[in-house]
């Protein structure tokens, strides 16, 4: 049955209850910006697959760290010279010695298992990529927000400092610095000191890129109404910076971080490829590519799998970063 109508002045008007007829009983609930972004991200299948792949790689890297350095269950430096041709010094059989026991084949000369070395070296490559990104994002965010909010001479000094760092020959400096650092510097051992230096060099000299982005965003946000309202209520600069501006900068920081991580992974691989990064026999994707470059004419398969590991990791982070950017875009639908 329909609700009764009241006729007033020749026009039929429905009762207030009639306006609710046909609507579901479930109350309409508001959604936060985070929930809206998550719904958008879930609709992006490429970004979700990339995010799952990144999570799997992180878990695998942590497992490799525990199995290799803590429990010593796997040995990435174990020799299998019986699998290598004594005359040619290349793996026996086709496709780099791929078999049921060695799914990615073995290395020339010593016969070390490639899959084990890729697995064992994953935590170093990801650690340097993540840690260097955290360092650069932290420095860039602090200086970018400070320059954009205070402007004036503070902005001038920080902006000129960014220009100096952007003009600095980072690759040459990294090669020079990493090459002269002793193997046992800082009491961390050979691998630990190299990892620490790489994190410092890559992270410390990469902050101007995100610093410029954060500065531009801060210049726009500081003129918004919510900042003026906070100032009118007597909020001081620290409160405006940390309570009003930084929460609104989370989206660009997250997006740029996901795009900066693969860049740092590639930079570490490039330094290791040039021989000034992590030193052999420690397994990293860059050192494996460096060693494979000497054998590509007779054993091209040695270069394929470390290269694929770097390619898939960088691609996954870039695709996830693109999806995250679209999900956090307030103008997207």
ZADO-1210 file (C-alpha; in nm, 4 decimals, padded with zeros to 6 digits):
<atoms>
<atom x="00.0000" y="00.0000" z="00.0000" code="UNK" pos="1"/>
<atom x="00.1128" y="00.3507" z="-00.0673" code="UNK" pos="2"/>
<atom x="00.1118" y="00.6298" z="00.1835" code="UNK" pos="3"/>
<atom x="-00.1947" y="00.8517" z="00.1772" code="UNK" pos="4"/>
<atom x="-00.1677" y="01.1740" z="-00.0116" code="UNK" pos="5"/>
<atom x="-00.2750" y="01.5100" z="00.1168" code="UNK" pos="6"/>
<atom x="-00.4393" y="01.7325" z="-00.1368" code="UNK" pos="7"/>
<atom x="-00.3638" y="02.0969" z="-00.0728" code="UNK" pos="8"/>
<atom x="-00.4560" y="02.3619" z="-00.3174" code="UNK" pos="9"/>
<atom x="-00.5187" y="02.1159" z="-00.5963" code="UNK" pos="10"/>
<atom x="-00.1702" y="01.9552" z="-00.5728" code="UNK" pos="11"/>
<atom x="-00.0913" y="01.6194" z="-00.4223" code="UNK" pos="12"/>
<atom x="00.1879" y="01.6162" z="-00.1637" code="UNK" pos="13"/>
<atom x="00.3318" y="01.2963" z="-00.0206" code="UNK" pos="14"/>
<atom x="00.3714" y="01.2451" z="00.3465" code="UNK" pos="15"/>
<atom x="00.7327" y="01.2486" z="00.4771" code="UNK" pos="16"/>
<atom x="00.7107" y="00.8723" z="00.5274" code="UNK" pos="17"/>
<atom x="00.6381" y="00.8280" z="00.1580" code="UNK" pos="18"/>
<atom x="00.9712" y="00.9827" z="00.0666" code="UNK" pos="19"/>
<atom x="01.1436" y="00.6971" z="00.2455" code="UNK" pos="20"/>
<atom x="00.9436" y="00.4258" z="00.0712" code="UNK" pos="21"/>
<atom x="01.1644" y="00.2026" z="-00.1411" code="UNK" pos="22"/>
<atom x="01.4893" y="00.2966" z="00.0331" code="UNK" pos="23"/>
<atom x="01.6940" y="00.0298" z="00.2068" code="UNK" pos="24"/>
<atom x="01.7041" y="00.0137" z="00.5797" code="UNK" pos="25"/>
<atom x="02.0859" y="00.0347" z="00.5849" code="UNK" pos="26"/>
<atom x="02.1943" y="00.3779" z="00.6991" code="UNK" pos="27"/>
<atom x="02.4203" y="00.5776" z="00.4721" code="UNK" pos="28"/>
<atom x="02.7683" y="00.5844" z="00.6216" code="UNK" pos="29"/>
<atom x="03.0382" y="00.8365" z="00.5511" code="UNK" pos="30"/>
<atom x="03.3767" y="00.7243" z="00.4240" code="UNK" pos="31"/>
<atom x="03.7128" y="00.8708" z="00.5076" code="UNK" pos="32"/>
<atom x="03.9671" y="00.9727" z="00.2468" code="UNK" pos="33"/>
<atom x="04.1686" y="00.6634" z="00.3326" code="UNK" pos="34"/>
<atom x="03.8717" y="00.4350" z="00.2717" code="UNK" pos="35"/>
<atom x="03.7966" y="00.6056" z="-00.0597" code="UNK" pos="36"/>
<atom x="04.1616" y="00.5692" z="-00.1673" code="UNK" pos="37"/>
<atom x="04.1603" y="00.2019" z="-00.0695" code="UNK" pos="38"/>
<atom x="03.8445" y="00.1403" z="-00.2743" code="UNK" pos="39"/>
<atom x="04.0041" y="00.3050" z="-00.5774" code="UNK" pos="40"/>
<atom x="04.3244" y="00.1087" z="-00.5294" code="UNK" pos="41"/>
<atom x="04.1374" y="-00.2218" z="-00.5071" code="UNK" pos="42"/>
<atom x="03.9770" y="-00.1515" z="-00.8445" code="UNK" pos="43"/>
<atom x="04.3230" y="-00.1183" z="-01.0036" code="UNK" pos="44"/>
<atom x="04.4183" y="-00.4799" z="-01.0648" code="UNK" pos="45"/>
<atom x="04.7646" y="-00.3993" z="-01.1952" code="UNK" pos="46"/>
<atom x="04.8482" y="-00.1972" z="-00.8831" code="UNK" pos="47"/>
<atom x="04.7076" y="-00.4672" z="-00.6528" code="UNK" pos="48"/>
<atom x="04.9060" y="-00.7430" z="-00.8255" code="UNK" pos="49"/>
<atom x="05.2174" y="-00.5252" z="-00.8032" code="UNK" pos="50"/>
<atom x="05.1530" y="-00.4602" z="-00.4332" code="UNK" pos="51"/>
<atom x="05.1122" y="-00.8323" z="-00.3637" code="UNK" pos="52"/>
<atom x="05.4344" y="-00.9013" z="-00.5540" code="UNK" pos="53"/>
<atom x="05.6174" y="-00.6371" z="-00.3487" code="UNK" pos="54"/>
<atom x="05.4871" y="-00.7916" z="-00.0255" code="UNK" pos="55"/>
<atom x="05.6040" y="-01.1360" z="-00.1393" code="UNK" pos="56"/>
<atom x="05.9501" y="-00.9984" z="-00.2225" code="UNK" pos="57"/>
<atom x="05.9781" y="-00.8301" z="00.1169" code="UNK" pos="58"/>
<atom x="05.8828" y="-01.1515" z="00.2963" code="UNK" pos="59"/>
<atom x="06.1288" y="-01.3462" z="00.0795" code="UNK" pos="60"/>
<atom x="06.4059" y="-01.0949" z="00.1566" code="UNK" pos="61"/>
<atom x="06.3451" y="-01.1247" z="00.5318" code="UNK" pos="62"/>
<atom x="06.3431" y="-01.5032" z="00.5025" code="UNK" pos="63"/>
<atom x="06.6704" y="-01.4908" z="00.3065" code="UNK" pos="64"/>
<atom x="06.8302" y="-01.2750" z="00.5773" code="UNK" pos="65"/>
<atom x="06.7305" y="-01.5206" z="00.8495" code="UNK" pos="66"/>
<atom x="06.8198" y="-01.8351" z="00.6558" code="UNK" pos="67"/>
<atom x="07.1544" y="-01.7035" z="00.5356" code="UNK" pos="68"/>
<atom x="07.2958" y="-01.4767" z="00.8064" code="UNK" pos="69"/>
<atom x="07.1188" y="-01.5972" z="01.1214" code="UNK" pos="70"/>
<atom x="07.0482" y="-01.9702" z="01.0908" code="UNK" pos="71"/>
<atom x="07.2972" y="-02.0484" z="00.8096" code="UNK" pos="72"/>
<atom x="07.0495" y="-02.2853" z="00.6458" code="UNK" pos="73"/>
<atom x="07.1413" y="-02.1823" z="00.2911" code="UNK" pos="74"/>
<atom x="07.4887" y="-02.1250" z="00.1524" code="UNK" pos="75"/>
<atom x="07.4954" y="-01.8971" z="-00.1525" code="UNK" pos="76"/>
<atom x="07.8705" y="-01.9541" z="-00.1899" code="UNK" pos="77"/>
<atom x="07.8587" y="-02.3349" z="-00.2028" code="UNK" pos="78"/>
<atom x="08.0650" y="-02.4650" z="-00.4952" code="UNK" pos="79"/>
<atom x="07.9380" y="-02.7309" z="-00.7352" code="UNK" pos="80"/>
<atom x="08.2351" y="-02.7634" z="-00.9645" code="UNK" pos="81"/>
<atom x="08.1238" y="-03.1056" z="-01.0839" code="UNK" pos="82"/>
<atom x="07.8482" y="-02.9243" z="-01.2747" code="UNK" pos="83"/>
<atom x="08.0986" y="-02.7132" z="-01.4683" code="UNK" pos="84"/>
<atom x="08.2899" y="-02.8230" z="-01.7767" code="UNK" pos="85"/>
<atom x="08.6562" y="-02.8509" z="-01.6791" code="UNK" pos="86"/>
<atom x="08.7834" y="-02.7276" z="-02.0159" code="UNK" pos="87"/>
<atom x="08.5368" y="-02.4506" z="-02.1044" code="UNK" pos="88"/>
<atom x="08.4622" y="-02.3450" z="-01.7442" code="UNK" pos="89"/>
<atom x="08.0915" y="-02.3090" z="-01.8272" code="UNK" pos="90"/>
<atom x="07.7973" y="-02.5086" z="-01.6872" code="UNK" pos="91"/>
<atom x="07.7371" y="-02.8506" z="-01.8375" code="UNK" pos="92"/>
<atom x="07.4214" y="-02.8966" z="-02.0394" code="UNK" pos="93"/>
<atom x="07.2136" y="-02.6325" z="-02.2104" code="UNK" pos="94"/>
<atom x="07.0623" y="-02.3093" z="-02.0792" code="UNK" pos="95"/>
<atom x="07.3276" y="-02.2429" z="-01.8170" code="UNK" pos="96"/>
<atom x="07.2999" y="-02.5813" z="-01.6457" code="UNK" pos="97"/>
<atom x="06.9296" y="-02.5568" z="-01.5603" code="UNK" pos="98"/>
<atom x="06.8046" y="-02.8766" z="-01.3980" code="UNK" pos="99"/>
<atom x="06.5572" y="-02.9997" z="-01.1401" code="UNK" pos="100"/>
<atom x="06.8076" y="-02.9297" z="-00.8617" code="UNK" pos="101"/>
<atom x="06.9180" y="-02.5931" z="-01.0013" code="UNK" pos="102"/>
<atom x="06.6120" y="-02.4211" z="-01.1484" code="UNK" pos="103"/>
<atom x="06.8017" y="-02.1095" z="-01.2602" code="UNK" pos="104"/>
<atom x="07.1225" y="-02.2909" z="-01.3484" code="UNK" pos="105"/>
<atom x="07.4681" y="-02.2468" z="-01.1998" code="UNK" pos="106"/>
<atom x="07.7514" y="-01.9984" z="-01.2370" code="UNK" pos="107"/>
<atom x="08.0562" y="-02.0577" z="-01.4561" code="UNK" pos="108"/>
<atom x="08.3841" y="-02.1766" z="-01.2996" code="UNK" pos="109"/>
<atom x="08.2544" y="-02.2513" z="-00.9473" code="UNK" pos="110"/>
<atom x="07.9013" y="-02.3781" z="-01.0132" code="UNK" pos="111"/>
<atom x="07.7272" y="-02.1737" z="-00.7424" code="UNK" pos="112"/>
<atom x="07.3484" y="-02.1990" z="-00.7598" code="UNK" pos="113"/>
<atom x="07.2030" y="-01.8839" z="-00.9188" code="UNK" pos="114"/>
<atom x="06.8589" y="-01.9122" z="-00.7574" code="UNK" pos="115"/>
<atom x="07.0121" y="-01.9373" z="-00.4100" code="UNK" pos="116"/>
<atom x="07.2324" y="-01.6342" z="-00.4733" code="UNK" pos="117"/>
<atom x="06.9420" y="-01.4256" z="-00.6076" code="UNK" pos="118"/>
<atom x="06.7380" y="-01.5244" z="-00.3030" code="UNK" pos="119"/>
<atom x="07.0249" y="-01.4525" z="-00.0612" code="UNK" pos="120"/>
<atom x="07.1078" y="-01.1189" z="-00.2224" code="UNK" pos="121"/>
<atom x="06.7513" y="-00.9880" z="-00.2252" code="UNK" pos="122"/>
<atom x="06.7599" y="-00.8525" z="00.1307" code="UNK" pos="123"/>
<atom x="07.0680" y="-00.6372" z="00.0636" code="UNK" pos="124"/>
<atom x="06.9234" y="-00.4784" z="-00.2502" code="UNK" pos="125"/>
<atom x="06.5849" y="-00.4121" z="-00.0880" code="UNK" pos="126"/>
<atom x="06.7413" y="-00.2911" z="00.2382" code="UNK" pos="127"/>
<atom x="06.9535" y="-00.0333" z="00.0583" code="UNK" pos="128"/>
<atom x="06.6579" y="00.0756" z="-00.1552" code="UNK" pos="129"/>
<atom x="06.4206" y="00.1160" z="00.1410" code="UNK" pos="130"/>
<atom x="06.6695" y="00.2677" z="00.3872" code="UNK" pos="131"/>
<atom x="06.8086" y="00.5181" z="00.1367" code="UNK" pos="132"/>
<atom x="06.4532" y="00.6202" z="00.0465" code="UNK" pos="133"/>
<atom x="06.3603" y="00.6741" z="00.4125" code="UNK" pos="134"/>
<atom x="06.6690" y="00.8918" z="00.4624" code="UNK" pos="135"/>
<atom x="06.6093" y="01.1050" z="00.1527" code="UNK" pos="136"/>
<atom x="06.2351" y="01.1396" z="00.2216" code="UNK" pos="137"/>
<atom x="06.2992" y="01.2428" z="00.5817" code="UNK" pos="138"/>
<atom x="06.5524" y="01.5118" z="00.4886" code="UNK" pos="139"/>
<atom x="06.3582" y="01.6289" z="00.1838" code="UNK" pos="140"/>
<atom x="06.0278" y="01.6536" z="00.3724" code="UNK" pos="141"/>
<atom x="06.1727" y="01.8533" z="00.6626" code="UNK" pos="142"/>
<atom x="06.3618" y="02.0986" z="00.4443" code="UNK" pos="143"/>
<atom x="06.0860" y="02.1204" z="00.1818" code="UNK" pos="144"/>
<atom x="05.8154" y="02.2000" z="00.4365" code="UNK" pos="145"/>
<atom x="06.0406" y="02.4516" z="00.6100" code="UNK" pos="146"/>
<atom x="06.1264" y="02.6300" z="00.2857" code="UNK" pos="147"/>
<atom x="05.7679" y="02.6402" z="00.1614" code="UNK" pos="148"/>
<atom x="05.6150" y="02.7556" z="00.4886" code="UNK" pos="149"/>
<atom x="05.8601" y="03.0236" z="00.6039" code="UNK" pos="150"/>
<atom x="05.9608" y="03.1479" z="00.2566" code="UNK" pos="151"/>
<atom x="06.1839" y="03.4571" z="00.2519" code="UNK" pos="152"/>
<atom x="06.5533" y="03.4036" z="00.3192" code="UNK" pos="153"/>
<atom x="06.4889" y="03.0548" z="00.4595" code="UNK" pos="154"/>
<atom x="06.3384" y="02.9469" z="00.1282" code="UNK" pos="155"/>
<atom x="06.6250" y="03.1108" z="-00.0617" code="UNK" pos="156"/>
<atom x="06.8957" y="02.9308" z="00.1372" code="UNK" pos="157"/>
<atom x="06.7287" y="02.5890" z="00.1174" code="UNK" pos="158"/>
<atom x="06.6446" y="02.6285" z="-00.2519" code="UNK" pos="159"/>
<atom x="07.0027" y="02.7204" z="-00.3403" code="UNK" pos="160"/>
<atom x="07.1200" y="02.4212" z="-00.1335" code="UNK" pos="161"/>
<atom x="06.8890" y="02.2010" z="-00.3426" code="UNK" pos="162"/>
<atom x="07.0418" y="02.3430" z="-00.6597" code="UNK" pos="163"/>
<atom x="07.3914" y="02.2632" z="-00.5356" code="UNK" pos="164"/>
<atom x="07.2985" y="01.9026" z="-00.4545" code="UNK" pos="165"/>
<atom x="07.1186" y="01.8586" z="-00.7869" code="UNK" pos="166"/>
<atom x="07.4267" y="01.9825" z="-00.9736" code="UNK" pos="167"/>
<atom x="07.6573" y="01.7557" z="-00.7736" code="UNK" pos="168"/>
<atom x="07.8077" y="01.4632" z="-00.9732" code="UNK" pos="169"/>
<atom x="07.6499" y="01.1969" z="-00.7528" code="UNK" pos="170"/>
<atom x="07.7763" y="00.8934" z="-00.9409" code="UNK" pos="171"/>
<atom x="08.1383" y="01.0104" z="-00.9425" code="UNK" pos="172"/>
<atom x="08.1213" y="01.1057" z="-00.5754" code="UNK" pos="173"/>
<atom x="07.9673" y="00.7705" z="-00.4838" code="UNK" pos="174"/>
<atom x="08.2392" y="00.5841" z="-00.6723" code="UNK" pos="175"/>
<atom x="08.5106" y="00.7907" z="-00.5036" code="UNK" pos="176"/>
<atom x="08.3647" y="00.7678" z="-00.1516" code="UNK" pos="177"/>
<atom x="08.2701" y="00.4014" z="-00.1558" code="UNK" pos="178"/>
<atom x="08.6031" y="00.3115" z="-00.3085" code="UNK" pos="179"/>
<atom x="08.8075" y="00.4691" z="-00.0264" code="UNK" pos="180"/>
<atom x="08.6029" y="00.3556" z="00.2731" code="UNK" pos="181"/>
<atom x="08.7834" y="00.0742" z="00.4594" code="UNK" pos="182"/>
<atom x="08.6161" y="-00.2632" z="00.4705" code="UNK" pos="183"/>
<atom x="08.5894" y="-00.2575" z="00.8510" code="UNK" pos="184"/>
<atom x="08.4779" y="00.1034" z="00.8917" code="UNK" pos="185"/>
<atom x="08.2357" y="00.1871" z="01.1747" code="UNK" pos="186"/>
<atom x="08.2932" y="-00.1574" z="01.3263" code="UNK" pos="187"/>
<atom x="08.0262" y="-00.3104" z="01.1010" code="UNK" pos="188"/>
<atom x="08.2419" y="-00.5507" z="00.9064" code="UNK" pos="189"/>
<atom x="08.3010" y="-00.5492" z="00.5328" code="UNK" pos="190"/>
<atom x="07.9417" y="-00.5943" z="00.4160" code="UNK" pos="191"/>
<atom x="07.7916" y="-00.3810" z="00.6931" code="UNK" pos="192"/>
<atom x="08.0208" y="-00.0850" z="00.6261" code="UNK" pos="193"/>
<atom x="07.9539" y="-00.1021" z="00.2538" code="UNK" pos="194"/>
<atom x="07.5790" y="-00.1143" z="00.3089" code="UNK" pos="195"/>
<atom x="07.5939" y="00.1819" z="00.5496" code="UNK" pos="196"/>
<atom x="07.8007" y="00.3920" z="00.3079" code="UNK" pos="197"/>
<atom x="07.5716" y="00.3123" z="00.0157" code="UNK" pos="198"/>
<atom x="07.2631" y="00.4042" z="00.2177" code="UNK" pos="199"/>
<atom x="07.4218" y="00.7332" z="00.3220" code="UNK" pos="200"/>
<atom x="07.5462" y="00.8279" z="-00.0247" code="UNK" pos="201"/>
<atom x="07.2258" y="00.7356" z="-00.2089" code="UNK" pos="202"/>
<atom x="06.9881" y="00.8734" z="00.0544" code="UNK" pos="203"/>
<atom x="07.1724" y="01.1912" z="00.1519" code="UNK" pos="204"/>
<atom x="07.2262" y="01.3132" z="-00.2027" code="UNK" pos="205"/>
<atom x="06.8756" y="01.2240" z="-00.3309" code="UNK" pos="206"/>
<atom x="06.6697" y="01.4405" z="-00.0960" code="UNK" pos="207"/>
<atom x="06.6472" y="01.7516" z="-00.3236" code="UNK" pos="208"/>
<atom x="06.4152" y="01.5675" z="-00.5643" code="UNK" pos="209"/>
<atom x="06.1428" y="01.5113" z="-00.3075" code="UNK" pos="210"/>
<atom x="06.2362" y="01.8368" z="-00.1329" code="UNK" pos="211"/>
<atom x="06.1296" y="02.0363" z="-00.4364" code="UNK" pos="212"/>
<atom x="05.7987" y="01.8508" z="-00.4619" code="UNK" pos="213"/>
<atom x="05.7195" y="01.9034" z="-00.0928" code="UNK" pos="214"/>
<atom x="05.8191" y="02.2702" z="-00.1118" code="UNK" pos="215"/>
<atom x="05.5816" y="02.3296" z="-00.4034" code="UNK" pos="216"/>
<atom x="05.2964" y="02.1503" z="-00.2260" code="UNK" pos="217"/>
<atom x="05.3604" y="02.3484" z="00.0939" code="UNK" pos="218"/>
<atom x="05.3536" y="02.6808" z="-00.0922" code="UNK" pos="219"/>
<atom x="05.0073" y="02.5881" z="-00.2169" code="UNK" pos="220"/>
<atom x="04.8743" y="02.4496" z="00.1118" code="UNK" pos="221"/>
<atom x="04.9890" y="02.7405" z="00.3290" code="UNK" pos="222"/>
<atom x="04.7400" y="02.9686" z="00.1526" code="UNK" pos="223"/>
<atom x="04.4408" y="02.7409" z="00.2158" code="UNK" pos="224"/>
<atom x="04.1540" y="02.8297" z="00.4488" code="UNK" pos="225"/>
<atom x="04.2287" y="02.5643" z="00.7110" code="UNK" pos="226"/>
<atom x="04.5763" y="02.7105" z="00.7647" code="UNK" pos="227"/>
<atom x="04.4316" y="03.0603" z="00.8020" code="UNK" pos="228"/>
<atom x="04.1750" y="02.9231" z="01.0478" code="UNK" pos="229"/>
<atom x="04.4483" y="02.7613" z="01.2565" code="UNK" pos="230"/>
<atom x="04.6458" y="03.0845" z="01.2652" code="UNK" pos="231"/>
<atom x="04.3380" y="03.2844" z="01.3629" code="UNK" pos="232"/>
<atom x="04.2897" y="03.0520" z="01.6596" code="UNK" pos="233"/>
<atom x="04.6405" y="03.1303" z="01.7777" code="UNK" pos="234"/>
<atom x="04.8240" y="02.8224" z="01.6457" code="UNK" pos="235"/>
<atom x="05.1987" y="02.8658" z="01.6291" code="UNK" pos="236"/>
<atom x="05.4228" y="02.7585" z="01.3435" code="UNK" pos="237"/>
<atom x="05.5154" y="02.4134" z="01.4863" code="UNK" pos="238"/>
<atom x="05.1463" y="02.3281" z="01.5257" code="UNK" pos="239"/>
<atom x="05.0663" y="02.4437" z="01.1712" code="UNK" pos="240"/>
<atom x="05.3601" y="02.2502" z="01.0283" code="UNK" pos="241"/>
<atom x="05.3051" y="01.9183" z="01.2071" code="UNK" pos="242"/>
<atom x="04.9279" y="01.9190" z="01.2608" code="UNK" pos="243"/>
<atom x="04.7958" y="02.1005" z="00.9555" code="UNK" pos="244"/>
<atom x="05.0464" y="02.0757" z="00.6695" code="UNK" pos="245"/>
<atom x="05.2211" y="01.7402" z="00.7145" code="UNK" pos="246"/>
<atom x="04.8981" y="01.5318" z="00.7261" code="UNK" pos="247"/>
<atom x="04.8014" y="01.6843" z="00.3913" code="UNK" pos="248"/>
<atom x="05.1423" y="01.5952" z="00.2456" code="UNK" pos="249"/>
<atom x="05.1181" y="01.2238" z="00.3225" code="UNK" pos="250"/>
<atom x="04.9794" y="01.1392" z="-00.0229" code="UNK" pos="251"/>
<atom x="05.2622" y="01.2927" z="-00.2324" code="UNK" pos="252"/>
<atom x="05.5213" y="01.1582" z="00.0115" code="UNK" pos="253"/>
<atom x="05.3880" y="00.8027" z="-00.0202" code="UNK" pos="254"/>
<atom x="05.3599" y="00.8217" z="-00.3973" code="UNK" pos="255"/>
<atom x="05.7080" y="00.9635" z="-00.4479" code="UNK" pos="256"/>
<atom x="05.8570" y="00.7129" z="-00.2044" code="UNK" pos="257"/>
<atom x="05.7232" y="00.4183" z="-00.4044" code="UNK" pos="258"/>
<atom x="05.8816" y="00.5686" z="-00.7152" code="UNK" pos="259"/>
<atom x="06.2118" y="00.6477" z="-00.5421" code="UNK" pos="260"/>
<atom x="06.2696" y="00.2969" z="-00.4035" code="UNK" pos="261"/>
<atom x="06.3262" y="00.1335" z="-00.7458" code="UNK" pos="262"/>
<atom x="06.5563" y="00.4201" z="-00.8444" code="UNK" pos="263"/>
<atom x="06.7718" y="00.3540" z="-00.5390" code="UNK" pos="264"/>
<atom x="06.7726" y="-00.0205" z="-00.6081" code="UNK" pos="265"/>
<atom x="06.8967" y="00.0493" z="-00.9603" code="UNK" pos="266"/>
<atom x="07.1608" y="00.2878" z="-00.8275" code="UNK" pos="267"/>
<atom x="07.2922" y="00.0253" z="-00.5855" code="UNK" pos="268"/>
<atom x="07.2979" y="-00.2312" z="-00.8651" code="UNK" pos="269"/>
<atom x="07.4886" y="00.0137" z="-01.0861" code="UNK" pos="270"/>
<atom x="07.7511" y="00.0763" z="-00.8174" code="UNK" pos="271"/>
<atom x="07.7903" y="-00.2956" z="-00.7521" code="UNK" pos="272"/>
<atom x="07.8106" y="-00.3537" z="-01.1272" code="UNK" pos="273"/>
<atom x="08.0953" y="-00.1025" z="-01.1453" code="UNK" pos="274"/>
<atom x="08.2735" y="-00.2839" z="-00.8632" code="UNK" pos="275"/>
<atom x="08.2484" y="-00.0147" z="-00.5940" code="UNK" pos="276"/>
<atom x="07.9367" y="-00.1421" z="-00.4186" code="UNK" pos="277"/>
<atom x="07.8990" y="-00.4661" z="-00.2290" code="UNK" pos="278"/>
<atom x="08.2041" y="-00.6788" z="-00.2909" code="UNK" pos="279"/>
<atom x="08.2175" y="-01.0414" z="-00.4021" code="UNK" pos="280"/>
<atom x="08.1637" y="-01.3115" z="-00.2916" code="UNK" pos="281"/>
<atom x="07.8647" y="-01.1510" z="-00.1131" code="UNK" pos="282"/>
<atom x="07.5589" y="-01.2071" z="-00.3293" code="UNK" pos="283"/>
<atom x="07.3625" y="-00.9062" z="-00.4518" code="UNK" pos="284"/>
<atom x="07.1828" y="-00.8547" z="-00.7778" code="UNK" pos="285"/>
<atom x="07.4351" y="-00.5908" z="-00.8828" code="UNK" pos="286"/>
<atom x="07.7419" y="-00.8050" z="-00.8113" code="UNK" pos="287"/>
<atom x="07.5842" y="-01.0963" z="-00.9979" code="UNK" pos="288"/>
<atom x="07.5255" y="-00.8725" z="-01.2995" code="UNK" pos="289"/>
<atom x="07.8870" y="-00.7536" z="-01.2765" code="UNK" pos="290"/>
<atom x="08.0183" y="-01.1092" z="-01.2720" code="UNK" pos="291"/>
<atom x="07.7805" y="-01.2150" z="-01.5503" code="UNK" pos="292"/>
<atom x="07.9033" y="-00.9341" z="-01.7765" code="UNK" pos="293"/>
<atom x="08.2336" y="-01.1184" z="-01.8134" code="UNK" pos="294"/>
<atom x="08.0615" y="-01.4352" z="-01.9358" code="UNK" pos="295"/>
<atom x="07.7750" y="-01.3155" z="-02.1537" code="UNK" pos="296"/>
<atom x="07.9488" y="-01.4235" z="-02.4764" code="UNK" pos="297"/>
<atom x="07.9747" y="-01.7886" z="-02.3710" code="UNK" pos="298"/>
<atom x="07.7069" y="-01.8142" z="-02.0988" code="UNK" pos="299"/>
<atom x="07.4369" y="-01.5528" z="-02.1609" code="UNK" pos="300"/>
<atom x="07.1928" y="-01.7278" z="-01.9254" code="UNK" pos="301"/>
<atom x="07.4016" y="-01.6189" z="-01.6280" code="UNK" pos="302"/>
<atom x="07.2904" y="-01.2583" z="-01.6890" code="UNK" pos="303"/>
<atom x="06.9219" y="-01.3312" z="-01.7535" code="UNK" pos="304"/>
<atom x="06.7956" y="-01.4183" z="-01.4069" code="UNK" pos="305"/>
<atom x="06.9687" y="-01.1449" z="-01.1988" code="UNK" pos="306"/>
<atom x="06.8544" y="-00.8966" z="-01.4619" code="UNK" pos="307"/>
<atom x="06.4987" y="-01.0274" z="-01.4397" code="UNK" pos="308"/>
<atom x="06.5055" y="-00.9940" z="-01.0603" code="UNK" pos="309"/>
<atom x="06.5976" y="-00.6251" z="-01.0903" code="UNK" pos="310"/>
<atom x="06.3524" y="-00.5676" z="-01.3763" code="UNK" pos="311"/>
<atom x="06.0535" y="-00.7276" z="-01.2004" code="UNK" pos="312"/>
<atom x="06.1250" y="-00.5466" z="-00.8725" code="UNK" pos="313"/>
<atom x="06.1599" y="-00.2045" z="-01.0348" code="UNK" pos="314"/>
<atom x="05.8520" y="-00.2607" z="-01.2532" code="UNK" pos="315"/>
<atom x="05.6405" y="-00.3714" z="-00.9558" code="UNK" pos="316"/>
<atom x="05.7297" y="-00.0626" z="-00.7526" code="UNK" pos="317"/>
<atom x="05.6657" y="00.1709" z="-01.0466" code="UNK" pos="318"/>
<atom x="05.3266" y="00.0177" z="-01.1268" code="UNK" pos="319"/>
<atom x="05.2237" y="00.0223" z="-00.7623" code="UNK" pos="320"/>
<atom x="05.3353" y="00.3842" z="-00.7343" code="UNK" pos="321"/>
<atom x="05.1272" y="00.4804" z="-01.0368" code="UNK" pos="322"/>
<atom x="04.8211" y="00.3063" z="-00.8929" code="UNK" pos="323"/>
<atom x="04.8735" y="00.4670" z="-00.5533" code="UNK" pos="324"/>
<atom x="04.9006" y="00.8088" z="-00.7149" code="UNK" pos="325"/>
<atom x="04.5705" y="00.7607" z="-00.8963" code="UNK" pos="326"/>
<atom x="04.4018" y="00.6295" z="-00.5803" code="UNK" pos="327"/>
<atom x="04.5121" y="00.9287" z="-00.3727" code="UNK" pos="328"/>
<atom x="04.4227" y="01.1854" z="-00.6373" code="UNK" pos="329"/>
<atom x="04.1236" y="01.3836" z="-00.4996" code="UNK" pos="330"/>
<atom x="04.0123" y="01.4705" z="-00.8537" code="UNK" pos="331"/>
<atom x="03.9854" y="01.1041" z="-00.9567" code="UNK" pos="332"/>
<atom x="03.6516" y="00.9260" z="-00.9653" code="UNK" pos="333"/>
</atoms>
